[in-house]
Amino acid sequence: MWSLEGLGWSVARAEQFEPFTAQALVPARVAVVHKDMYGLYWPEGELWAEVSGRLRHHAASEAALPATGDWVAVRVRPSEGRATIHAVLPRQSRFSRKVAGSATAEQVVAANADRVFLVSGLDGDFNLRRLERGLVLAAESGASPVVVLNKADLCADPLGRRSPIATIAPGVAVHVVSSLTGEGLAELSPHLGPGLTVALVGSSGVGKSTLANRILGWDSQPIGEIRAHDSRGRHTTTRRELLPVPGGGWLIDTPGLRELQLWADEAALPAAFAEVDAAAARCRFRDCRHEREPGCAVQEALAEGRLARERFASFLKLRKEIRHLELRQDAWARQAEKRRVRSLHKLARRFSRD
């Protein structure tokens, strides 16, 4: 059993919930999602629930439906040991990515996380460009990023890997750990604790499941084998799940992300590219694209070696990806509006015949 406060409840959420109290609804938190069924935590234990037809019908997208970590308003059916979810409370944070493949849709990886542990392996998986993507998504999410460099036992100079990360993530906490030997794990404790929720995010094979087991103090997740030729692994965590941390707090363990496509806008870029943003502030024109415009401080910084060319190239690549995403989102919104209008016209014609 958990108290609401133990689940992460707050005064702000209590205020958000006030309209639902009069409807005889109670708060609960989403622990896991199984297709159309939702595992919930609430003060009296655990419940299985489904969303109401009204909530599903009015949801603007799949991303608006409950996700792991969400707070929801439910009506409990005690005789059945089940509940119905009638509303999702506003999210304090939302770590999302674009769904894998060509579809233009958002996938909520973790909701209401206070911290996001961006886990990277110090073996063949180490990739600064992927980490930049994670930092952009963390900035968009509203959660605080923490970089966790795992597998220190497989790296000849693990502390030396911190230097380039300090360049791309100034002010972000970076911890070098080994979930196998336990090295450095104590450094993660300040990010965990009563009332706090941490989401573990990383690609397959970074040792996320082993790290989760260490944090939780028990084998919550099976451990998969890692391929020797590329240090990648199978998905050992198969679903996003909210798990209690000993001593208080919660961990959202997530499956390994083979793709980390952006779901963000350009406002999230400065958090991952602070040095580009600082140089851009001195450009002559506010709408400078940093290409051939006169008075471009970014091009000046590149020429003088104060800005690394690989960092600027990565910035341009991610900016292009975000702008392409925005165009696709606009096109999708126009198509959705056309479908809505056609549906209204059909409904109007049916009523006129009646």
Backbone hydrogen bonds, N-H to C=O, Kabsch-Sander energy under -0.5 kcal/mol:
donor,donor_aa,acceptor,acceptor_aa,energy
7,L,3,S,-1.3
8,G,5,E,-1.3
9,W,4,L,-2.6
14,A,10,S,-2.1
15,E,11,V,-1.9
16,Q,12,A,-1.9
17,F,13,R,-1.8
18,E,14,A,-0.7
18,E,15,E,-0.7
20,F,17,F,-1.9
21,T,17,F,-1.0
21,T,18,E,-0.8
22,A,18,E,-0.8
23,Q,20,F,-0.9
24,A,21,T,-1.8
25,L,20,F,-1.8
26,V,74,V,-2.7
28,A,72,V,-1.8
29,R,41,Y,-2.7
30,V,70,D,-2.8
31,A,39,G,-3.4
32,V,39,G,-1.5
33,V,240,R,-0.6
34,H,37,M,-3.3
35,K,33,V,-0.5
37,M,34,H,-2.9
38,Y,49,A,-2.6
39,G,32,V,-2.7
40,L,38,Y,-0.5
40,L,47,L,-3.2
41,Y,29,R,-2.8
42,W,45,G,-2.5
45,G,42,W,-2.8
47,L,40,L,-2.0
48,W,81,G,-0.8
49,A,38,Y,-2.1
50,E,83,A,-1.5
52,S,85,I,-2.7
56,R,52,S,-2.2
57,H,53,G,-2.5
58,H,54,R,-2.3
59,A,55,L,-1.0
64,A,61,S,-1.4
65,L,62,E,-1.5
69,G,30,V,-2.3
70,D,67,A,-2.4
72,V,28,A,-2.8
73,A,87,A,-2.4
74,V,26,V,-2.9
74,V,72,V,-0.6
75,R,84,T,-2.2
76,V,74,V,-0.6
77,R,82,R,-3.6
80,E,77,R,-1.5
81,G,77,R,-1.5
82,R,77,R,-1.4
83,A,48,W,-1.4
84,T,75,R,-2.0
85,I,50,E,-2.8
86,H,73,A,-3.0
86,H,84,T,-0.6
87,A,73,A,-1.1
89,L,71,W,-2.6
94,R,141,S,-1.8
95,F,110,A,-2.5
96,S,94,R,-0.8
97,R,107,Q,-2.0
98,K,261,Q,-1.9
99,V,105,A,-2.5
105,A,103,A,-1.0
107,Q,97,R,-2.9
108,V,106,E,-0.5
109,V,95,F,-2.5
109,V,107,Q,-0.7
110,A,95,F,-1.5
111,A,68,T,-2.4
112,N,93,S,-2.7
114,D,197,T,-2.5
115,R,197,T,-1.8
116,V,144,S,-2.5
117,F,199,A,-2.9
118,L,116,V,-0.9
118,L,146,V,-2.8
119,V,117,F,-1.0
119,V,201,V,-3.0
120,S,148,V,-2.5
122,L,150,N,-2.3
126,F,123,D,-1.3
131,L,127,N,-1.7
132,E,128,L,-2.1
133,R,129,R,-1.4
134,G,130,R,-2.0
135,L,131,L,-2.2
136,V,132,E,-2.1
137,L,133,R,-2.4
138,A,134,G,-2.3
139,A,135,L,-2.2
140,E,136,V,-2.0
141,S,137,L,-1.8
142,G,138,A,-1.4
143,A,138,A,-0.6
144,S,114,D,-2.3
146,V,116,V,-2.5
147,V,173,A,-2.7
148,V,118,L,-2.4
148,V,146,V,-0.5
149,L,147,V,-0.6
149,L,175,H,-3.3
150,N,120,S,-2.7
150,N,148,V,-0.9
152,A,177,V,-2.0
154,L,151,K,-2.0
155,C,152,A,-1.4
161,R,157,D,-0.6
161,R,158,P,-1.1
162,R,159,L,-1.4
163,S,160,G,-0.6
165,I,161,R,-0.8
166,A,162,R,-2.3
167,T,163,S,-1.1
168,I,164,P,-1.6
169,A,165,I,-2.3
172,V,169,A,-1.9
173,A,145,P,-0.5
175,H,147,V,-2.7
177,V,149,L,-3.0
177,V,175,H,-0.6
178,S,183,E,-2.3
182,G,178,S,-2.7
185,L,182,G,-1.4
187,E,184,G,-1.3
188,L,185,L,-1.7
189,S,186,A,-1.2
191,H,188,L,-1.7
192,L,189,S,-1.9
196,L,193,G,-2.2
198,V,250,W,-2.6
199,A,115,R,-2.3
200,L,252,I,-2.8
201,V,117,F,-2.7
201,V,199,A,-0.6
206,V,203,S,-1.3
211,L,207,G,-2.2
212,A,208,K,-2.8
213,N,209,S,-2.4
214,R,210,T,-2.0
215,I,211,L,-2.4
216,L,212,A,-2.6
217,G,213,N,-1.6
218,W,213,N,-0.9
220,S,218,W,-1.9
227,R,232,R,-3.4
231,S,227,R,-1.6
234,R,225,E,-0.9
236,T,234,R,-1.0
238,T,236,T,-0.6
241,E,253,D,-2.1
242,L,31,A,-2.9
243,L,241,E,-0.6
243,L,251,L,-3.0
245,V,249,G,-2.5
248,G,245,V,-2.3
250,W,196,L,-2.6
251,L,243,L,-2.9
252,I,198,V,-3.2
253,D,241,E,-2.2
253,D,251,L,-0.8
254,T,200,L,-0.5
257,L,202,G,-2.0
258,R,256,G,-0.8
268,A,265,D,-2.1
269,L,266,E,-1.5
271,A,268,A,-0.6
272,A,268,A,-0.6
272,A,269,L,-1.3
273,F,269,L,-1.6
277,D,273,F,-2.2
278,A,274,A,-2.5
279,A,275,E,-1.8
280,A,276,V,-2.6
281,A,277,D,-1.4
282,R,279,A,-1.8
283,C,280,A,-1.7
284,R,295,G,-2.0
288,C,285,F,-1.5
296,C,293,E,-1.0
297,A,295,G,-0.7
300,E,296,C,-1.5
301,A,297,A,-2.2
302,L,298,V,-2.1
303,A,299,Q,-2.3
304,E,300,E,-1.9
305,G,302,L,-1.0
306,R,301,A,-2.0
307,L,301,A,-1.3
312,F,308,A,-2.0
313,A,309,R,-2.5
314,S,310,E,-1.8
315,F,311,R,-2.4
316,L,312,F,-2.6
317,K,313,A,-2.1
318,L,314,S,-2.5
319,R,315,F,-2.6
320,K,316,L,-2.4
321,E,317,K,-2.1
322,I,318,L,-2.4
323,R,319,R,-2.4
324,H,320,K,-2.3
325,L,321,E,-2.2
326,E,322,I,-2.5
327,L,323,R,-1.8
328,R,324,H,-2.1
329,Q,325,L,-2.7
330,D,326,E,-2.2
331,A,327,L,-2.2
332,W,328,R,-2.5
333,A,329,Q,-2.5
334,R,330,D,-2.2
335,Q,331,A,-2.2
336,A,332,W,-2.5
337,E,333,A,-2.2
338,K,334,R,-2.1
339,R,335,Q,-2.3
340,R,336,A,-2.2
341,V,337,E,-2.5
342,R,338,K,-2.6
343,S,339,R,-2.2
344,L,340,R,-2.1
345,H,341,V,-2.4
346,K,342,R,-2.4
347,L,343,S,-2.2
348,A,344,L,-2.6
349,R,345,H,-2.5
350,R,346,K,-2.1
351,F,347,L,-2.1
352,S,348,A,-2.2
353,R,349,R,-1.8
354,D,350,R,-1.5
